[in-house]
Amino acid sequence: LSFSTELGYTNMLTALDLAGIPLESKDRDVDHPIVLAGGHAAFNPEPIADFIDCAVVGDGEQAVLEITEIIRAWKAEGRPGG
């Protein structure tokens, strides 16, 4: 999820709800998608910390490559949900 302003936080909750994804990260398991937040408004992810699995602070182009490699390795190891 990408936010241009903090006002998008409520839209994130609406999107999760409409997709049938539990709102709080503690209620999700390996069968749910990873909820990753980024964008200008994610420079302070603390207000949405209970609802996301991780946040990218700063330039996302390099981070997305690293995140992709982590997920690829997770799946290759036969981890749950991989």
C-alpha positions as CSV (number, residue, x, y, z in Angstrom):
1,L,0.0,0.0,0.0
2,S,1.3,3.4,-0.9
3,F,0.2,6.7,0.8
4,S,0.6,10.2,-0.4
5,T,-0.7,11.6,2.8
6,E,-1.7,10.4,6.3
7,L,-5.3,10.8,5.2
8,G,-4.8,7.6,3.2
9,Y,-4.5,5.5,6.4
10,T,-8.3,5.1,6.6
11,N,-8.4,4.1,3.0
12,M,-5.9,1.3,3.8
13,L,-8.2,-0.1,6.5
14,T,-11.1,0.0,4.0
15,A,-9.1,-1.8,1.3
16,L,-8.0,-4.5,3.8
17,D,-11.6,-4.9,4.9
18,L,-13.0,-5.1,1.4
19,A,-10.3,-7.7,0.5
20,G,-11.3,-9.9,3.5
21,I,-7.9,-9.4,5.1
22,P,-7.9,-9.1,8.9
23,L,-7.2,-5.5,9.8
24,E,-4.6,-6.1,12.5
25,S,-1.4,-7.9,11.5
26,K,-1.6,-10.0,14.7
27,D,-4.7,-11.6,13.3
28,R,-3.1,-12.7,10.0
29,D,-1.3,-15.9,9.3
30,V,0.8,-17.3,6.4
31,D,-2.3,-17.7,4.2
32,H,-2.7,-13.9,4.1
33,P,-0.8,-11.5,1.9
34,I,2.0,-9.4,3.4
35,V,0.8,-5.9,4.1
36,L,3.7,-3.6,3.2
37,A,3.3,0.2,3.5
38,G,5.3,2.8,1.7
39,G,5.2,6.3,0.2
40,H,5.6,9.7,1.6
41,A,3.2,9.2,4.5
42,A,5.0,6.1,5.6
43,F,8.0,8.1,6.9
44,N,6.4,7.7,10.3
45,P,4.7,4.2,10.2
46,E,4.0,4.1,14.0
47,P,0.3,5.2,13.7
48,I,-0.4,2.2,11.4
49,A,2.0,-0.2,13.0
50,D,-0.8,-2.5,14.3
51,F,-2.2,-2.9,10.7
52,I,0.9,-3.5,8.6
53,D,3.5,-6.3,8.5
54,C,6.3,-4.0,7.5
55,A,7.1,-0.5,6.1
56,V,9.5,0.9,3.6
57,V,10.9,4.2,4.8
58,G,12.6,6.1,2.0
59,D,13.3,5.2,-1.6
60,G,11.3,2.1,-2.4
61,E,13.0,1.1,-5.7
62,Q,16.0,-0.6,-4.0
63,A,13.9,-1.9,-1.0
64,V,11.5,-3.7,-3.2
65,L,14.3,-5.7,-4.8
66,E,15.6,-6.7,-1.4
67,I,12.1,-7.6,-0.2
68,T,11.6,-9.7,-3.3
69,E,14.8,-11.6,-2.6
70,I,13.8,-12.3,1.0
71,I,10.4,-13.7,-0.1
72,R,12.0,-15.7,-2.9
73,A,14.4,-17.3,-0.4
74,W,11.5,-17.9,2.0
75,K,9.6,-19.8,-0.6
76,A,12.7,-21.8,-1.8
77,E,13.3,-23.0,1.7
78,G,9.7,-24.5,1.8
79,R,8.7,-22.2,4.6
80,P,5.0,-22.1,5.6
81,G,3.0,-20.0,3.2
82,G,5.8,-20.1,0.7
